[in-house]
Amino acid sequence: MGIATRAPRAPKLTVVPPDHGRRGTLLPGVDVVFKLDGGHTGGALSIVEHPFEVGALVPPHRHHFEDEFSIVLEGEIGFRSEDQEVVLGPGGYIVKPHGEVHAMWNAGDTPARMIEVISPPGFDETFFQGPRTSTTPDHPTPHRWQSSRPRLGWRWPSPTGWPTSSPATTSPRRRPGRTQLL
């Protein structure tokens, strides 16, 4: 006898033209464009785009439920998950499993951009719901989604030795695609 799991609903045909999607600011220097959410994908996943300004950093954090699959489109983006660190250029992929502390940053000297596939979906709901601290509903502030993230199990730990600013501006440059064990 196997464990019963709920199958995702069949997705609907959805077209998202370039430069479309719900937009917001994740953190200073890191924007988010929600391309597909759980409603579009039958509850299977969400797809977001993250443009990174030079020097931008998403600090160390942990998702207790979501796995993230990232694809670098432009520039160089550094990733650290637990004790592994890598800088990837265009065409590079990385999997960030739920439960692992991870961070990411623009590791180059030009703007960068990546696509992130998130499973299960739900980040978009947290981002666009909760207390409104922005006057523009399409551009919520980090405070808005941070106030409701505990219900989804997201945490911002402060691991010793993790950067508080972009490693691109505080450490020697790393070659794209090279994994470094710390």
N, CA, C and O of each residue as an XYZ file, in Angstrom:
728
protein
N       0.846     -1.173      0.000
C       0.000      0.000      0.000
C       0.894      1.239      0.000
O       1.710      1.410      0.905
N       0.750      2.098     -0.998
C       1.575      3.298     -1.121
C       0.947      4.476     -0.419
O      -0.205      4.426      0.011
N       1.705      5.512     -0.313
C       1.222      6.753      0.279
C       0.464      7.519     -0.793
O       0.971      7.699     -1.900
N      -0.721      7.962     -0.482
C      -1.530      8.716     -1.434
C      -1.014     10.147     -1.504
O      -0.803     10.786     -0.473
N      -0.812     10.646     -2.711
C      -0.422     12.031     -2.898
C      -1.436     12.706     -3.793
O      -2.064     12.064     -4.634
N      -1.590     13.984     -3.611
C      -2.538     14.733     -4.422
C      -1.854     15.165     -5.704
O      -0.836     15.857     -5.663
N      -2.391     14.771     -6.822
C      -1.835     15.154     -8.111
C      -2.205     16.596     -8.415
O      -3.316     17.031     -8.114
N      -1.267     17.348     -9.020
C      -1.615     18.714     -9.416
C      -2.760     18.706    -10.418
O      -2.942     17.747    -11.168
N      -3.526     19.788    -10.418
C      -4.578     19.956    -11.418
C      -3.939     20.122    -12.788
O      -2.774     20.508    -12.886
N      -4.679     19.840    -13.830
C      -4.164     20.046    -15.181
C      -3.948     21.539    -15.399
O      -4.836     22.341    -15.111
N      -2.770     21.921    -15.909
C      -2.535     23.347    -16.146
C      -3.392     23.869    -17.291
O      -3.823     23.116    -18.165
N      -3.631     25.191    -17.262
C      -4.366     25.869    -18.316
C      -3.357     26.429    -19.319
O      -2.221     26.735    -18.958
N      -3.777     26.560    -20.577
C      -2.934     27.237    -21.551
C      -2.738     28.669    -21.077
O      -3.709     29.393    -20.858
N      -1.491     29.074    -20.920
C      -1.169     30.413    -20.446
C      -0.044     30.966    -21.295
O       0.947     30.276    -21.534
N      -0.177     32.182    -21.749
C       0.857     32.857    -22.526
C       1.279     34.099    -21.758
O       0.442     34.928    -21.399
N       2.575     34.228    -21.507
C       3.114     35.411    -20.843
C       4.133     36.022    -21.801
O       5.240     35.500    -21.938
N       3.776     37.119    -22.463
C       4.718     37.745    -23.395
C       5.943     38.298    -22.661
O       5.892     38.530    -21.453
N       7.040     38.509    -23.390
C       8.212     39.153    -22.771
C       7.793     40.483    -22.139
O       6.881     41.150    -22.628
N       8.448     40.851    -21.080
C       8.188     42.093    -20.354
C       6.816     42.144    -19.695
O       6.338     43.235    -19.383
N       6.160     40.998    -19.471
C       4.895     40.942    -18.761
C       5.063     40.095    -17.498
O       6.013     39.321    -17.383
N       4.151     40.247    -16.570
C       4.158     39.521    -15.306
C       3.980     40.488    -14.154
O       4.205     41.690    -14.296
N       3.572     39.952    -13.002
C       3.433     40.792    -11.810
C       4.823     41.153    -11.314
O       5.663     40.274    -11.124
N       5.068     42.426    -11.106
C       6.394     42.922    -10.742
C       6.430     43.444     -9.318
O       5.438     43.945     -8.789
N       7.589     43.315     -8.720
C       7.801     43.860     -7.396
C       9.282     43.943     -7.098
O      10.112     43.595     -7.938
N       9.613     44.401     -5.912
C      10.996     44.480     -5.453
C      11.165     43.488     -4.324
O      10.509     43.595     -3.288
N      12.048     42.519     -4.524
C      12.311     41.519     -3.495
C      13.099     42.151     -2.364
O      12.681     42.110     -1.207
N      14.231     42.732     -2.696
C      15.133     43.410     -1.766
C      15.811     44.527     -2.550
O      15.721     44.530     -3.778
N      16.484     45.474     -1.903
C      17.167     46.513     -2.672
C      18.101     45.894     -3.723
O      18.979     45.093     -3.400
N      17.893     46.278     -4.966
C      18.741     45.792     -6.052
C      18.309     44.480     -6.669
O      18.896     44.037     -7.657
N      17.281     43.842     -6.096
C      16.796     42.561     -6.627
C      15.287     42.676     -6.826
O      14.521     42.786     -5.869
N      14.886     42.648     -8.090
C      13.464     42.708     -8.403
C      12.924     41.312     -8.635
O      13.684     40.346     -8.712
N      11.608     41.209     -8.747
C      10.956     39.932     -9.008
C       9.827     40.179    -10.004
O       9.051     41.124     -9.867
N       9.755     39.315    -11.000
C       8.665     39.354    -11.973
C       8.054     37.959    -11.968
O       8.690     36.995    -12.393
N       6.816     37.854    -11.484
C       6.137     36.561    -11.434
C       5.564     36.270    -12.812
O       4.638     36.947    -13.260
N       6.115     35.257    -13.486
C       5.694     34.885    -14.836
C       4.530     33.899    -14.802
O       3.523     34.104    -15.480
N       4.659     32.835    -14.019
C       3.606     31.829    -13.872
C       3.475     31.485    -12.399
O       4.477     31.290    -11.711
N       2.241     31.409    -11.913
C       2.037     31.019    -10.527
C       1.327     29.674    -10.466
O       1.054     29.066    -11.501
N       1.033     29.216     -9.283
C       0.405     27.911     -9.111
C      -0.931     27.784     -9.813
O      -1.309     26.690    -10.230
N      -1.652     28.883     -9.949
C      -2.918     28.849    -10.654
C      -2.749     28.581    -12.141
O      -3.608     27.969    -12.776
N      -1.638     29.043    -12.687
C      -1.359     28.812    -14.106
C      -0.860     27.397    -14.374
O      -1.055     26.864    -15.466
N      -0.215     26.788    -13.379
C       0.476     25.507    -13.592
C      -0.230     24.325    -12.952
O       0.368     23.260    -12.800
N      -1.461     24.490    -12.582
C      -2.189     23.400    -11.952
C      -1.670     23.061    -10.567
O      -1.836     21.938    -10.091
N      -1.037     24.040     -9.918
C      -0.519     23.823     -8.569
C       0.820     23.114     -8.524
O       1.246     22.675     -7.457
N       1.495     22.993     -9.662
C       2.764     22.256     -9.702
C       3.969     23.114     -9.334
O       4.865     22.640     -8.635
N       4.011     24.371     -9.789
C       5.200     25.193     -9.598
C       4.885     26.641     -9.913
O       3.808     26.964    -10.414
N       5.850     27.518     -9.609
C       5.820     28.921     -9.996
C       7.100     29.214    -10.759
O       8.125     28.569    -10.538
N       7.038     30.181    -11.651
C       8.235     30.619    -12.368
C       8.344     32.125    -12.207
O       7.408     32.867    -12.508
N       9.510     32.567    -11.724
C       9.758     33.992    -11.534
C      11.064     34.369    -12.226
O      11.926     33.527    -12.481
N      11.179     35.647    -12.517
C      12.409     36.198    -13.075
C      12.971     37.173    -12.055
O      12.230     37.970    -11.480
N      14.291     37.113    -11.827
C      14.939     38.019    -10.879
C      16.019     38.823    -11.591
O      17.068     38.272    -11.924
N      15.788     40.123    -11.837
C      16.880     40.991    -12.270
C      17.692     41.429    -11.043
O      17.120     41.774    -10.009
N      19.023     41.414    -11.165
C      19.936     41.805    -10.082
C      20.748     43.015    -10.525
O      21.381     42.977    -11.580
N      20.741     44.072     -9.749
C      21.649     45.186    -10.001
C      23.061     44.770     -9.584
O      23.226     43.813     -8.827
N      24.069     45.476    -10.067
C      25.450     45.206     -9.681
C      25.567     45.337     -8.161
O      25.102     46.319     -7.583
N      26.185     44.350     -7.518
C      26.391     44.368     -6.075
C      25.204     43.901     -5.245
O      25.302     43.856     -4.018
N      24.080     43.550     -5.877
C      22.885     43.145     -5.124
C      23.070     41.771     -4.483
O      23.737     40.899     -5.041
N      22.477     41.590     -3.313
C      22.599     40.358     -2.532
C      21.245     39.945     -1.973
O      20.516     40.771     -1.426
N      20.910     38.662     -2.112
C      19.800     38.064     -1.372
C      20.471     37.352     -0.202
O      21.171     36.364     -0.418
N      20.281     37.821      1.030
C      21.019     37.277      2.167
C      20.680     35.817      2.444
O      19.686     35.292      1.942
N      21.516     35.171      3.245
C      21.276     33.763      3.582
C      19.877     33.559      4.153
O      19.432     34.296      5.033
N      19.197     32.542      3.633
C      17.855     32.215      4.088
C      17.587     30.742      3.804
O      18.357     30.069      3.118
N      16.490     30.269      4.343
C      16.119     28.855      4.195
C      14.630     28.768      3.899
O      13.822     29.448      4.530
N      14.271     27.924      2.932
C      12.869     27.604      2.664
C      12.629     26.197      3.221
O      13.377     25.270      2.908
N      11.620     26.042      4.021
C      11.352     24.727      4.593
C      10.494     23.858      3.682
O      10.402     22.648      3.893
N       9.867     24.453      2.680
C       8.983     23.685      1.813
C       9.348     23.736      0.336
O       9.138     22.754     -0.376
N       9.891     24.856     -0.147
C      10.114     25.043     -1.581
C      11.517     24.632     -2.012
O      12.507     24.956     -1.355
N      11.581     23.906     -3.137
C      12.838     23.683     -3.847
C      12.906     24.754     -4.923
O      11.884     25.127     -5.498
N      14.116     25.255     -5.198
C      14.296     26.281     -6.219
C      15.282     25.779     -7.273
O      16.337     25.230     -6.955
N      14.911     25.981     -8.520
C      15.739     25.592     -9.659
C      16.025     26.866    -10.436
O      15.105     27.462    -10.995
N      17.281     27.296    -10.485
C      17.624     28.589    -11.067
C      18.411     28.417    -12.355
O      19.238     27.514    -12.478
N      18.139     29.304    -13.320
C      18.825     29.322    -14.602
C      19.295     30.752    -14.829
O      18.477     31.671    -14.862
N      20.594     30.953    -14.986
C      21.139     32.281    -15.219
C      20.941     32.639    -16.694
O      21.298     31.869    -17.586
N      20.371     33.810    -16.932
C      20.120     34.279    -18.294
C      21.153     35.295    -18.762
O      21.596     35.249    -19.909
N      21.539     36.217    -17.876
C      22.476     37.282    -18.216
C      23.374     37.558    -17.026
O      22.961     37.399    -15.878
N      24.603     37.971    -17.300
C      25.531     38.357    -16.251
C      26.074     37.155    -15.501
O      26.054     36.031    -16.002
N      26.555     37.403    -14.302
C      27.106     36.353    -13.434
C      26.405     36.422    -12.087
O      26.333     37.483    -11.467
N      25.889     35.285    -11.641
C      25.217     35.230    -10.337
C      25.916     34.199     -9.478
O      26.116     33.057     -9.891
N      26.287     34.618     -8.267
C      26.900     33.716     -7.302
C      25.827     33.083     -6.440
O      24.830     33.713     -6.089
N      26.055     31.818     -6.107
C      25.139     31.070     -5.246
C      25.961     30.403     -4.167
O      27.057     29.904     -4.421
N      25.428     30.397     -2.972
C      26.017     29.613     -1.891
C      24.890     28.846     -1.241
O      23.867     29.421     -0.872
N      25.079     27.536     -1.101
C      24.111     26.679     -0.430
C      24.892     25.824      0.538
O      25.748     25.033      0.144
N      24.581     25.996      1.828
C      25.344     25.316      2.887
C      26.832     25.608      2.685
O      27.241     26.763      2.802
N      27.654     24.594      2.386
C      29.103     24.824      2.290
C      29.621     24.825      0.852
O      30.827     24.708      0.639
N      28.753     24.952     -0.119
C      29.185     24.991     -1.515
C      28.872     26.346     -2.123
O      27.817     26.929     -1.873
N      29.803     26.833     -2.922
C      29.641     28.128     -3.559
C      30.047     28.028     -5.020
O      31.014     27.348     -5.365
N      29.293     28.715     -5.876
C      29.576     28.698     -7.309
C      29.118     30.023     -7.913
O      28.166     30.641     -7.435
N      29.808     30.448     -8.965
C      29.376     31.588     -9.769
C      29.044     31.038    -11.144
O      29.857     30.358    -11.769
N      27.838     31.341    -11.606
C      27.385     30.836    -12.903
C      27.109     31.986    -13.858
O      26.608     33.040    -13.469
N      27.452     31.753    -15.122
C      27.142     32.702    -16.185
C      25.933     32.228    -16.957
O      25.286     31.258    -16.565
N      25.616     32.906    -18.062
C      24.445     32.562    -18.861
C      24.428     31.084    -19.246
O      25.427     30.537    -19.713
N      23.266     30.446    -19.039
C      23.106     29.031    -19.343
C      23.404     28.117    -18.176
O      23.187     26.910    -18.278
N      23.901     28.658    -17.054
C      24.187     27.844    -15.872
C      22.927     27.557    -15.082
O      22.049     28.411    -14.960
N      22.843     26.351    -14.547
C      21.689     25.903    -13.751
C      22.167     25.525    -12.357
O      23.307     25.095    -12.178
N      21.285     25.689    -11.364
C      21.583     25.230    -10.010
C      20.273     24.832     -9.330
O      19.233     25.448     -9.560
N      20.335     23.803     -8.496
C      19.200     23.363     -7.685
C      19.500     23.754     -6.251
O      20.571     23.443     -5.729
N      18.545     24.444     -5.601
C      18.666     24.815     -4.196
C      17.560     24.079     -3.448
O      16.414     24.528     -3.430
N      17.902     22.944     -2.831
C      16.885     22.131     -2.149
C      16.316     22.824     -0.916
O      17.004     23.596     -0.248
N      15.053     22.537     -0.627
C      14.453     23.096      0.588
C      15.237     22.594      1.803
O      15.810     21.505      1.786
N      15.248     23.402      2.837
C      15.938     23.036      4.068
C      17.389     23.472      4.128
O      17.977     23.463      5.209
N      17.996     23.859      2.995
C      19.396     24.300      2.994
C      19.462     25.822      3.050
O      18.720     26.514      2.352
N      20.361     26.332      3.890
C      20.595     27.767      3.936
C      21.305     28.143      2.641
O      22.298     27.523      2.264
N      20.785     29.168      1.962
C      21.398     29.590      0.706
C      21.300     31.102      0.541
O      20.476     31.764      1.173
N      22.157     31.627     -0.319
C      22.185     33.047     -0.646
C      22.550     33.164     -2.119
O      23.061     32.216     -2.715
N      22.287     34.326     -2.705
C      22.691     34.571     -4.087
C      22.972     36.053     -4.264
O      22.439     36.891     -3.536
N      23.834     36.374     -5.261
C      24.268     37.747     -5.448
C      24.727     37.951     -6.884
O      25.060     36.996     -7.586
N      24.741     39.204     -7.308
C      25.318     39.539     -8.599
C      26.826     39.523     -8.410
O      27.376     40.350     -7.683
N      27.491     38.585     -9.062
C      28.928     38.397     -8.883
C      29.736     39.098     -9.960
O      30.960     38.966     -9.985
N      29.096     39.830    -10.840
C      29.798     40.482    -11.935
C      29.766     41.983    -11.825
O      29.379     42.548    -10.803
N      30.184     42.620    -12.909
C      30.204     44.077    -12.932
C      29.175     44.645    -13.912
O      29.267     45.803    -14.318
N      28.202     43.824    -14.282
C      27.078     44.252    -15.114
C      25.796     43.711    -14.482
O      25.854     42.770    -13.691
N      24.643     44.288    -14.816
C      23.387     43.720    -14.290
C      23.257     42.244    -14.684
O      23.798     41.815    -15.703
N      22.544     41.485    -13.874
C      22.360     40.048    -14.119
C      20.872     39.725    -14.035
O      20.076     40.494    -13.497
N      20.522     38.558    -14.588
C      19.115     38.155    -14.577
C      19.048     36.646    -14.572
O      19.844     35.977    -15.232
N      18.082     36.102    -13.814
C      17.888     34.656    -13.766
C      16.408     34.332    -13.714
O      15.580     35.159    -13.331
N      16.095     33.098    -14.112
C      14.756     32.541    -13.976
C      14.812     31.556    -12.817
O      15.791     30.826    -12.662
N      13.772     31.537    -12.014
C      13.707     30.587    -10.911
C      12.397     29.815    -10.994
O      11.318     30.402    -11.071
N      12.509     28.489    -10.978
C      11.355     27.601    -10.924
C      11.223     27.179     -9.466
O      12.173     26.661     -8.880
N      10.051     27.396     -8.880
C       9.845     27.145     -7.456
C       8.757     26.084     -7.302
O       7.663     26.219     -7.850
N       9.072     25.027     -6.548
C       8.112     23.953     -6.331
C       8.144     23.518     -4.872
O       9.217     23.230     -4.341
N       6.995     23.465     -4.216
C       5.673     23.813     -4.710
C       5.535     25.333     -4.818
O       6.337     26.077     -4.253
N       4.491     25.794     -5.562
C       4.282     27.234     -5.686
C       3.771     27.818     -4.382
O       3.457     27.078     -3.449
N       3.685     29.135     -4.309
C       3.137     29.786     -3.122
C       3.850     31.064     -2.758
O       3.285     31.903     -2.057
N       5.096     31.240     -3.220
C       5.844     32.451     -2.910
C       5.087     33.683     -3.375
O       5.067     34.701     -2.682
N       4.467     33.599     -4.540
C       3.742     34.738     -5.082
C       2.591     35.147     -4.171
O       2.314     36.337     -4.024
N       1.918     34.176     -3.558
C       0.813     34.491     -2.659
C       1.306     35.265     -1.445
O       0.659     36.223     -1.021
N       2.419     34.872     -0.892
C       2.978     35.558      0.264
C       3.440     36.947     -0.120
O       3.266     37.897      0.643
N       4.023     37.072     -1.287
C       4.565     38.345     -1.733
C       3.463     39.373     -1.955
O       3.629     40.539     -1.596
N       2.354     38.966     -2.535
C       1.308     39.905     -2.907
C       0.150     39.973     -1.915
O      -0.829     40.671     -2.176
N       0.233     39.265     -0.782
C      -0.795     39.355      0.240
C      -0.161     39.859      1.521
O       1.045     40.102      1.561
N      -0.943     40.016      2.550
C      -0.410     40.472      3.825
C      -0.594     41.967      3.972
O      -1.263     42.595      3.151
N      -0.003     42.549      5.018
C      -0.207     43.966      5.274
C       0.347     44.812      4.131
O       1.449     44.552      3.649
N      -0.399     45.813      3.696
C       0.036     46.673      2.600
C       0.853     47.826      3.161
O       0.353     48.628      3.950
N       2.117     47.903      2.746
C       2.953     49.035      3.136
C       3.367     49.806      1.896
O       4.136     50.762      1.989
N       2.867     49.403      0.739
C       3.165     50.073     -0.515
C       1.869     50.658     -1.057
O       0.801     50.068     -0.896
N       1.962     51.809     -1.696
C       0.768     52.408     -2.267
C       0.464     51.828     -3.640
O      -0.619     52.060     -4.177
N       1.392     51.081     -4.218
C       1.173     50.475     -5.525
C       1.073     48.970     -5.344
O       2.065     48.332     -4.993
N      -0.117     48.374     -5.576
C      -0.290     46.942     -5.320
C       0.664     46.056     -6.118
O       1.000     44.960     -5.669
N       1.109     46.511     -7.300
C       1.996     45.677     -8.103
C       3.453     45.778     -7.669
O       4.296     45.055     -8.200
N       3.771     46.648     -6.726
C       5.144     46.794     -6.270
C       5.220     46.751     -4.750
O       5.525     47.763     -4.119
N       4.945     45.589     -4.152
C       4.991     45.496     -2.694
C       6.417     45.609     -2.184
O       7.373     45.334     -2.909
N       6.547     46.012     -0.937
C       7.862     46.148     -0.338
C       8.244     44.852      0.367
O       7.377     44.030      0.663
N       9.542     44.662      0.639
C       9.956     43.460      1.370
C       9.247     43.312      2.710
O       8.971     42.191      3.136
N       8.945     44.427      3.386
C       8.281     44.330      4.690
C       6.923     43.654      4.565
O       6.483     42.957      5.479
N       6.273     43.858      3.455
C       4.942     43.292      3.244
C       4.983     41.778      3.203
O       4.177     41.128      3.868
N       5.900     41.195      2.440
C       5.922     39.739      2.370
C       6.658     39.138      3.552
O       6.370     38.003      3.932
N       7.609     39.868      4.154
C       8.305     39.310      5.308
C       7.361     39.085      6.472
O       7.557     38.152      7.250
N       6.336     39.924      6.610
C       5.430     39.784      7.750
C       4.580     38.521      7.655
O       4.103     38.026      8.676
N       4.381     37.987      6.446
C       3.543     36.795      6.331
C       4.344     35.543      6.002
O       3.754     34.469      5.882
N       5.662     35.635      5.851
C       6.442     34.457      5.469
C       6.524     33.370      6.537
O       6.710     32.210      6.172
N       6.397     33.668      7.849
C       6.503     32.571      8.812
C       5.479     31.459      8.599
O       5.769     30.301      8.899
N       4.305     31.776      8.093
C       3.312     30.723      7.883
C       3.750     29.735      6.813
O       3.245     28.613      6.772
N       4.687     30.130      5.941
C       5.208     29.214      4.928
C       6.533     28.594      5.356
O       7.102     27.799      4.608
N       7.034     28.936      6.529
C       8.249     28.308      7.025
C       9.534     28.912      6.515
O      10.554     28.222      6.488
N       9.534     30.184      6.105
C      10.758     30.807      5.620
C      11.492     31.445      6.785
O      10.864     32.035      7.665
N      12.777     31.337      6.801
C      13.597     31.888      7.881
C      14.813     32.596      7.297
O      15.353     32.173      6.275
N      15.245     33.677      7.952
C      16.467     34.389      7.586
C      17.495     34.148      8.692
O      17.638     34.976      9.592
N      18.210     33.028      8.636
C      19.225     32.767      9.665
C      20.425     33.680      9.480
O      20.555     34.328      8.442
N      21.284     33.738     10.454
C      22.516     34.514     10.363
C      23.707     33.597     10.598
O      24.346     33.679     11.647
N      24.020     32.723      9.642
C      25.129     31.797      9.842
C      26.455     32.541      9.944
O      26.677     33.534      9.251
N      27.319     32.059     10.800
C      28.634     32.641     10.959
C      29.411     32.517      9.662
O      29.424     31.456      9.037
N      30.054     33.595      9.261
C      30.898     33.573      8.081
C      30.169     33.832      6.777
O      30.798     33.840      5.719
N      28.852     34.045      6.820
C      28.104     34.322      5.595
C      28.155     35.817      5.335
O      28.235     36.607      6.276
N      28.110     36.216      4.071
C      28.243     37.638      3.738
C      27.033     38.445      4.168
O      25.906     37.949      4.189
N      27.292     39.718      4.516
C      26.215     40.658      4.777
C      26.153     41.694      3.663
O      25.251     42.531      3.635
N      27.118     41.634      2.744
C      27.069     42.437      1.524
C      27.494     41.513      0.401
O      27.972     40.407      0.652
N      27.325     41.953     -0.825
C      27.611     41.103     -1.965
C      29.057     40.639     -1.947
O      29.957     41.477     -1.900
N      29.321     39.315     -1.984
C      30.689     38.825     -2.036
C      31.426     39.343     -3.267
O      32.657     39.361     -3.281
N      30.706     39.761     -4.289
C      31.353     40.297     -5.486
C      32.138     41.555     -5.155
O      33.099     41.889     -5.849
N      31.736     42.254     -4.098
C      32.427     43.482     -3.740
C      33.371     43.288     -2.561
O      34.094     44.216     -2.200
N      33.381     42.103     -1.952
C      34.192     41.903     -0.751
C      35.184     40.751     -0.864
O      35.999     40.565      0.040
N      35.140     39.972     -1.944
C      36.049     38.839     -2.048
C      36.596     38.743     -3.464
O      36.044     39.347     -4.383
N      37.687     37.983     -3.652
C      38.244     37.861     -4.991
C      37.207     37.305     -5.962
O      36.338     36.517     -5.589
N      37.319     37.727     -7.190
C      36.398     37.279     -8.234
C      36.553     35.785     -8.469
O      37.666     35.259     -8.454
N      35.434     35.103     -8.685
C      35.442     33.663     -8.932
C      35.074     33.395    -10.378
O      34.247     34.103    -10.953
N      35.676     32.391    -10.960
C      35.375     32.035    -12.343
C      33.976     31.432    -12.422
O      33.593     30.622    -11.578
N      33.192     31.844    -13.471
C      31.864     31.237    -13.630
C      31.944     29.737    -13.769
O      32.841     29.210    -14.428
N      30.989     29.038    -13.138
C      30.891     27.592    -13.277
C      31.823     26.820    -12.363
O      31.798     25.589    -12.380
N      32.630     27.475    -11.583
C      33.569     26.775    -10.706
C      32.975     26.621     -9.318
O      32.684     27.614     -8.652
N      32.792     25.386     -8.877
C      32.274     25.133     -7.547
C      33.406     25.211     -6.537
O      34.480     24.656     -6.768
N      33.186     25.878     -5.442
C      34.180     25.984     -4.397
C      33.599     25.457     -3.113
O      32.553     25.925     -2.664
N      34.254     24.498     -2.521
C      33.846     24.020     -1.204
C      34.535     24.866     -0.182
O      35.750     25.055     -0.241
N      33.778     25.380      0.760
C      34.358     26.278      1.768
C      34.738     25.543      3.016
O      35.240     26.150      3.963
